[in-house]
């Protein structure tokens, strides 16, 4: 045998030995099983011998563990589905109440009637302990009737953060803001939602307040509240008197 042939055979033997001693990682095993899903069909004896440690300290078979995992995933899926259904029901209720409020506002025959319908409907149907529609005066605008009013300059001074918001302000307010919006009831308000109504500048504020700190929170949806605000933005200006 030539020296070259002997050298080649030695290299081949080394490679075979290396392959024998090569460490197979858990990742290799996982990849192999994923790429060969039929493996356990032809090796049922291996499948029956496999045991997995359980949280309780006992061992369970692979099949039992698979059933347990599927059951857990099924429970999670049911919970997600129930959450989606509950959200859908809540949105359906909010839509119905919002529609009824908008229709009631369209039937108002005076500014006082419009304000009363807004405040009473929101308190009764939207779970707010307090509701005030505050009309701002100044900048050439005034309002008739005995209503909640505030000078625009005063609002800009006491509620500057809210006045700058283009979307509803939702969550806990500062004591001075609660006092400006809810008067003597301010100290009782733990959470609030405030919509600044704009038409050539803020001209009114719709404020909802609750005794509960989690009733109005920053993570809640505000699409229906925005829609009510947009409706009032279109209805209120017709009742304003130009100074």
Secondary structure, DSSP 8 states (H G I E B T S, - for coil): --HHHHHHHHHHHHHHHHHHH----HHHHHHHHHH-TTGGGS-HHHHHH-EEE-TTS-EEEHHHHHHHHHHHHHHHHHHHHHHHHHHHHHHHHHHHHHHHHHHHHHT--SHHHHHHHHHHHHHHHS--SEEEEEEEEBTTEEE-SS--EEEHHHHHHHSHHHHT-SS-EEE---HHHHHHHHGGGGGG-SEEEEEEEESSSEEEEEEEEESSTTSS-TTS--HHHHHHHHHHHHHGGGGEEE-
